[in-house]
Amino acid sequence: MYLEKLELQGFKSFAQKTVMEFPKLRGSNPDIAAIVGPNGSGKSNVADSVRWVLGEQSLKLLRGKRAEDVIFSGSGTKARLGFAEVSLFLNNNDKKANIDYDQVVVKRRVYRNGESEYHINNSKVRLADIQLLLAQANFGQRTYSVIGQGMTDAILSSTPYERKNFFDEATGVKQYQIKREHAKSKIKTTEENLAQVKSLIREIKPRLKNLEQQIEKREKRKHLEKELHHLQLKHYGSLWHSTNTKLDDLRDKKKTIEKSHLSLNKKLSELQNKLQKLEQEQKQADIGDYDKVQSGYQQALTKKNELTGALAGFTRELEVLERLEKAHPTNIDTEKLVESSHKQIDLLETVIKTTTLDALKDLQSKAKKLKNEITDILKDKDSAPRETTTEKIHELTKKIRSIKQELEIAAQEVDKKQNLVTDLRKVESKATSIVFDTQKQYQKLQLELNDVSSKKHHIDVELAKIETRKHDLSQEIEREVRGNLKERIKNTHNNDNQSHDHWPRIANVKSELEMIGGFEPETDEDYSETKKRHDFLAEQLHDLEDALKKTNQALHQLDAVIEKQFNKSFEKIEKGFTEYFKILFSGGTASLTLNRQTELEMLNEDIAAGLTKKEQEQLANTIKMGIEIKASPPGKKVTTINMLSGGERALTSIALICAIIRANPSPFVVLDEVDAALDEANSERFAAILEKLSHQTQFIAITHNRATMEQANILYGVTMGEDGVSKLLSIDLEKAVENIA
Ligand code: ATP
């Protein structure tokens, strides 16, 4: 890589567009270009332009006070300009710059309002992009890529730790340090983000935990509710079903019993009718035929008895008369006797009819009276004449014969009537038996009806009980059971094993549900949002931790690379410094030493004692490196560089710069009058060193020094006219050297 072209427009004294080309004239070897011109013509402005385009921010180094000081500020004849622009055209055939172009054009432009732009190959980029690209190609804008007037001495006069900065660039670790800075800043940002995410997670976690507990409770509640529904379905379903089954059974029984009740009632009523009819019939039979037949029979019997009585009376009378006639004819008053006989017959008839004891007693007294009467008659037995007795016997015999005939007829009549009565009695007895049977049947039915009625009543009572129970159960279900479960319960058709009592578990589940309490409906949404946010943050946390880990790893790797590279280059620089010092001073000794010290070691003891333990630990872990320079020209016992003369300091710093350039060659180096303080001999030595170094690095040397000019193969002259504008002149190299000589 080398500088092909430099374009300036509006930059400081270069008001017009000025192009400096650096063609490769020495084949594969880089060239040395010399820029010459009178004091104040604008030569150093060229060095400034390179420094500026490479990203220099220090106004001091750019020799200005404000950013706009780099813009052409005008002169007596030329107006000031609105912007300054510098373009650096780098040949990138060797692809030292990590960009896929053969030419890299780095451009910087600034406007009077301070607005600044950077471009790489016409694409707007950030300063950091330019810095990284250049660092990769071993450029450094502040240090040795542009080595300005007085800057060489600044290396010597800076502190060991400031010097270390310069060496970082010189050893080529700057690119890694830029990356390291990026990594550190990334770590810082990541740590800040991490802290923020952690704080957000810390904030959100209790809420999430609370919501999770609520969701857990909700799940438990759901589970318990499901169990409760299941248990209620079994418990109430079984109760409902068994109650309905009982009701159906009872209703069926009621129907059957009502049917039999009705049928019994009907039968009873039929029997009652039948009974009434029979009784009626019996009554009618009693009043009618039987009485008639009975009275006929009684009449016939009375007649027969009368005739029998009369016959007995006449027969006795006849016997008496016959005895009288045979033995002792007497004067017994027969009429009186007959009359008494008749009374005797009447009495006998009455005796026959008499049934009561009182009547018999009455009849006994009547019989005694009649006996006395007959006895009196019989005392007068001889008083009646004989002839009357025979007549009377004859009459009586006749009468008896007639009575006997009548009696025969009367007896027949009695038998006849008696048969009739017997028949009637038989009929009556049969009817009575039917009535009796019917009555028995009626009683039996009545008993049956009573039994059925009692059963019916019992069923009605039982039905009322079960219906009340069903009503109570329905109300309990309404009260205890939610949603369509009621329908399911009432549609239960299977009878659960009722031996298992679900009620204790139902009570337990209900009490557990009460303890769990209610659930806010917005919890779900709240939980899902909080969880989403938490998961998002957790993922971020994971990503950030991962990124932090990776960046820390990268940082450690970079540290290792930096250390390795630094040590390697530092060794080379140290060696080169000793060598160039000896060449430039024709002897003497010089060395570079790398000091490693912790920040704690660097602190004043009193200040360190006032720090906290943590702060002390932190400082003890931060290592600061510094570089000590020792230079002792030949024959002098100089221990510190502060004791060197101006010229010696210039030679020492040139020795150091040359050592750096050799150890870690930059594609090009602009040297702004670094050789100004050298005497003739040293100028020669410096020119010789430059020539050697130019085999690996392109030099653009702003110089008044002949020896340096002699080494150059490209020469630009800078002049400034009265218009205050720098102009570029192509100079005939040979003539210029002759003129200077
Ligand atoms: P020397 O050889 O003495 O070091 P030089 O050739 O390096 O001189 P410079 O320092 O490059 O000279 O140029 C200084 C000149 O540039 C001054 O005359 C100054 O007026 C001019 N200059 C600096 N800044 C501006 C600016 N913004 N606008 C116009 N002219 C400027």
Residues whose N, C-alpha, C, O or C-beta is under 5 A from the ligand:
A	BS01	ATP	K12 S13 G37 P38 N39 G40 S41 G42 K43 S44 N45 D69 V70 I71 F72 S73 G74 G724
